[in-house]
Amino acid sequence: MNNLLKGKRGIIFGALDENSIAWKVALKAHEQGAVFTLTNAPVALRLGEINKLAEKCNAIVIPADATLVEDLDKLIAQSVEHLGGKLDFVLHSIGMSPNVRKGKSYTDVNYDWMAKTYDISAFSLHKILQSCMKQDAINEWGSVVALSFIAAQKAFPGYGDMADAKATLESIVRSFGYYYGNAKKVRVNSISQSPTMTTAGSGIKGFDSFFGFADKMSPLGNASADACANYCVTLFSDLTRYVTMQNLYHDGGFSNIGVSEILMNELGAEK
C-alpha cells in the first residue's frame, strides 16, 4: 500500500544512525507520505548522523533531552508549529542504562544510575505523553508507539535494569493509554521487538549469542529493523484505530515458544 500516512504529522524520537530502528521508521514513514520532526538528546546528536536522515526525509532536527519537561514542551510546540498542525503519531525509541554500559551486574547496581535508566528509558514516555496532552498536541485517533523488549516479562541475564525499565514503560503504555483514549481517542501501544542488531543492542553483554538463540527459537526467525519499521507504520495509520494499551509482540513467534526442534536437535548432536 502506498501513501498510508499521507497528510499525517509526527515526531520521531531516537534516530541515531542507520542501524537504529527509529532511523528505519523515519524512512518508511517518509515513503508513506508522512511529515515529521526528528529529535534526540544533544549528546546523541553530536555522536550520530541524524542530519543525513533529516535531509533524506525533508525533516528538521530539534534537539531535546527527553528527561527534561521543559525541553519536551518546546519540542512539541515547535513541531506543531513547523508541521502546520497537530500531531498524528509519535515514536518513542529511547533507552539507555548506565549500569549496563559500565558492566554492572543486576545484583550490584549503582542506584543513582538505575534512577537514570528509569528516567531515560521509561519515565520519558510519561513525560512526552503528559506534555502532548497538556498542549492538546495530538489529533483524535493519533497514535503513540514505544519500543520495548520481552525482558519486561521474562528474565534475560545481561539485560540488567533495562528489563525493569521496559516493564515500567509497558505499564505507562497501559495506564496513559486509558486516560488519553478516554480524553482524545489517542492510541498508545508498545512493540516488543526481536533482538535486533542496533547500536544500542550490540552494547549488551552476550547479545550476539542471544540473537542467534532467538533466531533459532522463533518459527519465523528474528524480525528485522526494517520489518519493525513497517509494523510501526501500520500502527501510525488509520488501519489500526482500535488498537490501544497493548504490548504487541513483533518477534517471529519467540514470545510463545517453549523450545524449538532446531535447538533440541543441536543439543542432542552435542551429546
C-alpha positions in Angstrom: 0.0 0.0 0.0 1.2 3.5 -0.8 0.5 6.8 1.0 -0.6 5.1 4.1 0.5 8.1 6.1 -0.3 10.8 3.6 -1.2 14.1 5.4 0.0 12.8 8.8 2.4 14.7 11.0 4.6 13.3 13.8 7.7 13.3 15.9 10.3 10.5 15.9 12.5 10.2 18.9 15.7 8.2 19.0 17.2 8.0 15.5 21.0 7.8 15.9 22.4 6.1 12.9 21.3 3.9 10.0 21.3 0.8 12.3 18.7 2.2 14.7 15.0 1.2 14.4 13.9 4.9 14.6 16.0 5.6 11.6 14.3 2.9 9.6 10.9 4.1 10.9 11.6 7.6 9.6 12.5 6.4 6.2 9.3 4.2 6.0 7.1 7.0 7.3 8.5 9.4 4.7 7.9 6.8 1.9 4.3 6.5 3.1 3.7 10.3 2.8 4.2 11.5 6.4 5.9 14.7 7.5 7.7 14.8 10.9 10.4 16.3 13.0 13.4 14.3 14.3 14.8 14.6 17.8 17.4 13.2 20.1 19.4 14.3 23.1 22.1 16.9 22.2 24.9 14.5 23.1 23.4 11.8 20.8 23.1 14.3 18.0 26.8 15.0 18.2 27.6 11.3 18.1 25.1 10.3 15.4 24.4 11.1 11.8 20.8 12.3 12.1 21.3 15.3 9.8 21.8 12.9 6.9 18.4 11.3 7.8 16.8 14.7 8.0 18.0 15.5 4.5 16.6 12.3 3.1 13.2 12.8 4.8 12.9 16.6 4.3 12.7 16.9 8.0 14.2 19.2 10.6 16.1 18.2 13.8 15.1 19.6 17.1 17.4 18.8 20.0 15.7 17.7 23.2 16.5 15.8 26.3 13.5 13.6 26.8 14.0 13.6 30.6 13.5 17.3 30.8 9.9 18.5 30.7 10.9 22.0 29.5 12.8 20.5 26.5 9.8 18.4 25.6 7.3 21.3 25.9 9.4 23.3 23.5 10.0 20.3 21.1 6.3 19.6 20.9 5.2 23.2 20.4 7.9 23.8 17.8 7.0 20.6 16.0 3.3 21.5 15.8 4.2 25.0 14.5 6.7 23.7 12.0 4.5 21.0 10.7 1.5 23.2 10.4 -0.9 21.4 12.7 -1.4 18.9 15.5 0.5 15.6 15.5 -0.9 12.2 14.3 1.9 10.0 15.6 4.9 9.8 17.9 7.6 7.2 18.1 9.4 6.6 21.4 12.6 4.8 20.7 14.6 5.8 23.7 16.6 3.5 26.0 19.9 3.6 27.9 21.3 2.1 31.1 24.5 3.4 32.6 24.7 0.2 34.6 24.6 -2.0 31.5 27.0 0.3 29.7 29.5 0.1 32.5 29.2 -3.6 33.1 27.4 -3.6 36.5 25.7 -6.8 37.5 22.0 -6.7 38.1 22.7 -7.8 41.7 25.2 -5.0 42.2 23.7 -1.9 40.5 24.5 1.7 41.2 21.1 3.1 42.3 21.8 6.6 41.1 22.5 5.1 37.6 19.4 2.9 37.9 17.3 6.0 38.5 18.7 7.4 35.3 17.9 4.2 33.5 14.2 4.6 34.5 14.1 8.3 33.7 15.6 7.9 30.2 14.0 4.5 29.2 10.6 4.7 30.8 9.6 7.9 32.5 10.5 9.9 29.4 7.4 8.3 27.7 5.2 9.5 30.5 6.7 13.0 30.2 6.2 13.0 26.4 2.5 11.9 26.7 1.8 14.3 29.6 3.3 17.3 27.6 1.3 16.3 24.5 -1.9 16.0 26.5 -1.4 19.4 28.3 -0.8 21.1 24.9 -3.5 19.1 23.2 -0.9 18.4 20.6 -2.2 15.1 19.2 -5.2 14.8 16.9 -8.0 12.4 17.7 -7.2 8.9 16.7 -3.5 9.8 16.8 -1.0 7.0 17.7 1.9 6.8 20.1 4.3 3.8 19.8 7.1 2.9 22.2 9.7 0.2 21.5 10.0 -2.5 24.2 11.6 -5.9 24.7 10.5 -9.3 26.1 12.8 -8.9 29.1 9.9 -6.8 30.5 8.2 -10.2 31.1 11.0 -12.8 31.3 14.4 -12.9 32.9 17.3 -12.3 30.4 20.7 -12.2 32.0 22.8 -9.3 30.7 19.8 -7.0 30.1 20.1 -5.7 33.7 18.0 -2.9 35.0 16.8 -2.2 31.4 14.3 -5.1 32.0 12.8 -3.2 34.9 12.6 0.0 32.9 10.9 -1.8 30.0 8.3 -3.3 32.4 7.6 0.2 33.7 7.4 1.5 30.1 4.7 -1.1 29.2 2.8 -0.1 32.4 2.8 3.5 31.3 1.5 2.4 27.9 -1.5 0.8 29.6 -2.2 3.5 32.1 -1.7 6.6 30.0 -3.4 4.8 27.1 -6.5 4.6 29.2 -6.6 8.3 30.1 -5.6 9.5 26.6 -8.0 7.2 24.9 -10.9 8.5 27.0 -9.9 12.1 26.6 -8.9 12.3 22.9 -9.2 8.9 21.3 -5.4 8.8 21.2 -3.9 5.3 21.0 -0.8 4.3 23.0 0.9 0.9 22.3 4.3 -0.7 22.7 6.1 -3.1 20.3 8.1 -5.9 21.9 10.7 -6.3 19.1 13.0 -9.3 18.4 16.6 -8.8 19.4 17.9 -6.5 16.7 21.4 -5.6 15.5 21.3 -1.9 16.6 24.0 0.2 18.1 22.1 0.0 21.5 21.5 -3.7 21.3 25.1 -4.6 20.5 26.2 -3.0 23.7 24.5 -5.7 25.8 26.8 -8.5 27.0 26.3 -11.7 25.2 24.0 -10.1 22.6 25.4 -11.9 19.6 24.8 -15.3 21.2 21.3 -14.4 22.3 20.5 -13.0 18.8 21.4 -16.4 17.3 19.4 -18.3 20.0 16.3 -16.2 19.5 16.6 -16.7 15.7 16.6 -20.5 16.1 13.8 -20.4 18.6 11.4 -18.3 16.5 9.4 -20.2 13.8 9.7 -17.1 11.6 13.2 -16.1 12.7 14.1 -12.7 14.2 12.2 -9.7 12.9 14.5 -7.2 11.3 14.6 -3.4 12.0 13.1 -2.8 8.5 10.2 -5.2 9.4 9.7 -3.4 12.7 9.5 -0.1 10.9 6.8 -1.4 8.6 4.9 -2.5 11.7 5.2 0.9 13.3 3.8 2.5 10.1 0.7 0.3 10.3 0.2 1.4 13.9 0.6 5.0 12.9 -2.0 4.5 10.2 -5.8 4.6 10.3 -5.9 0.8 9.8 -5.3 0.2 13.5 -7.6 2.8 15.0 -9.0 0.5 17.7 -5.7 -1.0 18.9 -4.5 0.7 22.1 -3.0 -0.1 25.5 -1.3 -3.2 24.0 2.2 -4.6 24.1 2.4 -6.1 20.7 5.0 -8.9 20.1 6.9 -8.5 16.8 9.4 -11.3 17.3 8.7 -14.1 14.8 6.8 -16.1 17.5 9.7 -16.2 20.0 7.4 -15.0 22.9 5.2 -18.1 22.6 7.8 -20.7 22.2 8.9 -23.0 25.0 11.6 -24.9 23.0 12.4 -25.4 19.3 13.2 -28.6 17.4 16.3 -26.9 15.9 17.8 -26.2 19.3 16.8 -29.6 20.6 18.5 -31.3 17.7 21.6 -29.2 18.1 21.8 -30.0 21.8 21.2 -33.7 21.1 24.0 -33.7 18.5 26.4 -32.3 21.1 25.9 -35.2 23.5 
